[in-house]
Every structure is written in structure tokens, then in C-alpha cells.
Amino acid sequence: MSLKQLEPLVMGERIRKSRERLGLTREHLAELLDVTPKFIADIEYGNKGLSLKNFILLIQILGVSADYLLLGDEEHKARLLVCEVKFYLE
């Protein structure tokens, strides 16, 4: 069994794609997380990490699983599409 490695840049890309699918700007996501837009950019470029508290808040805001953001678990990617539909219907 091979273990998956955490790749901050790839994780950042998944965060950016998830944010964009919801139509959120970096500024709006930063407001929701109570951080700066620069910090969001740093996360998306893999330059910085998140506290556990902010990571949990982020997955709730984006409507994705921790597995998907951390490791790219495709099984949980479909969950994003369900959350997108709910977001646009509300």
C-alpha cells in the first residue's frame, strides 16, 4: 500500500478551484475566515498552511471534505457538486 503525500501547492489548487466554483473571491473567502486576501493567496499557492480551526471552517464554507482538500480523494469531489447546487438554490 502506498501512502499519499500532502502536496501544499496541489492542495492550494483544489482550494482555489473549490472557491471559484462557488463564485467566491479571495476577498470574500478571507472575510469568512477572518484572514487577509493575501493569506488566502498564500494558501492557494502552497506557501502557507492553515490552523486546524481555519481548515475546518474552510471545508465547511467550500462544502468539500477534508480528504478532498488534503489528498484529492476523488470520491469526495462529487460532494462539491451537490453543495454547489444547494448554494445556488438558496
C-alpha positions as CSV (number, residue, x, y, z in Angstrom):
1,M,0.0,0.0,0.0
2,S,1.4,3.4,-0.9
3,L,0.7,6.4,1.3
4,K,-0.4,9.6,-0.3
5,Q,1.8,12.7,0.4
6,L,0.4,16.1,1.3
7,E,1.4,18.5,-1.5
8,P,0.6,22.1,-0.4
9,L,0.6,23.5,-4.0
10,V,-1.8,20.9,-5.2
11,M,-4.0,21.3,-2.1
12,G,-4.0,25.1,-2.8
13,E,-5.1,24.5,-6.4
14,R,-8.1,22.4,-5.0
15,I,-8.9,25.2,-2.6
16,R,-8.8,27.8,-5.4
17,K,-11.0,25.6,-7.8
18,S,-13.5,25.0,-5.0
19,R,-13.6,28.7,-4.2
20,E,-14.1,29.6,-7.8
21,R,-16.8,27.1,-8.3
22,L,-18.8,28.8,-5.6
23,G,-18.2,32.2,-7.1
24,L,-16.2,33.4,-4.1
25,T,-13.4,35.9,-4.5
26,R,-10.3,35.7,-2.4
27,E,-11.6,38.8,-0.6
28,H,-14.9,37.3,0.3
29,L,-13.3,34.0,1.5
30,A,-10.8,36.0,3.5
31,E,-13.7,37.8,5.2
32,L,-15.5,34.5,6.0
33,L,-12.2,33.1,7.5
34,D,-11.3,36.4,9.2
35,V,-7.9,36.4,7.4
36,T,-6.4,38.7,4.7
37,P,-6.8,38.1,1.0
38,K,-3.0,37.8,0.8
39,F,-3.2,34.9,3.2
40,I,-5.7,33.2,1.0
41,A,-3.4,33.7,-2.0
42,D,-0.5,32.3,0.0
43,I,-2.6,29.2,0.9
44,E,-3.7,28.7,-2.8
45,Y,0.0,29.0,-3.9
46,G,1.1,26.5,-1.3
47,N,3.2,29.0,0.6
48,K,1.3,28.9,3.9
49,G,-0.8,26.4,5.8
50,L,-3.9,26.7,7.9
51,S,-4.6,26.2,11.5
52,L,-6.9,23.3,12.3
53,K,-9.7,25.7,13.3
54,N,-9.5,27.6,9.9
55,F,-9.1,24.3,8.0
56,I,-12.4,23.0,9.5
57,L,-14.1,26.3,8.8
58,L,-12.7,26.3,5.2
59,I,-14.1,22.8,4.4
60,Q,-17.5,23.9,5.7
61,I,-17.5,27.1,3.7
62,L,-16.4,25.3,0.5
63,G,-18.6,22.3,1.1
64,V,-15.9,19.7,0.5
65,S,-14.3,17.0,2.6
66,A,-11.0,17.2,4.3
67,D,-9.9,14.2,2.3
68,Y,-10.6,16.0,-1.0
69,L,-8.7,19.1,0.0
70,L,-5.8,17.3,1.6
71,L,-5.3,14.4,-0.6
72,G,-7.5,14.9,-3.7
73,D,-9.8,12.0,-2.9
74,E,-11.9,12.0,-6.0
75,E,-14.8,10.1,-4.2
76,H,-15.5,13.3,-2.2
77,K,-15.2,15.6,-5.2
78,A,-18.8,14.8,-6.2
79,R,-19.8,16.2,-2.8
80,L,-18.7,19.6,-4.0
81,L,-21.2,19.5,-6.9
82,V,-24.1,18.7,-4.5
83,C,-23.1,21.7,-2.4
84,E,-22.8,23.9,-5.4
85,V,-26.4,23.1,-6.4
86,K,-27.6,23.8,-2.8
87,F,-25.7,27.0,-2.8
88,Y,-27.3,28.3,-6.0
89,L,-30.8,27.1,-5.0
90,E,-30.7,29.0,-1.6
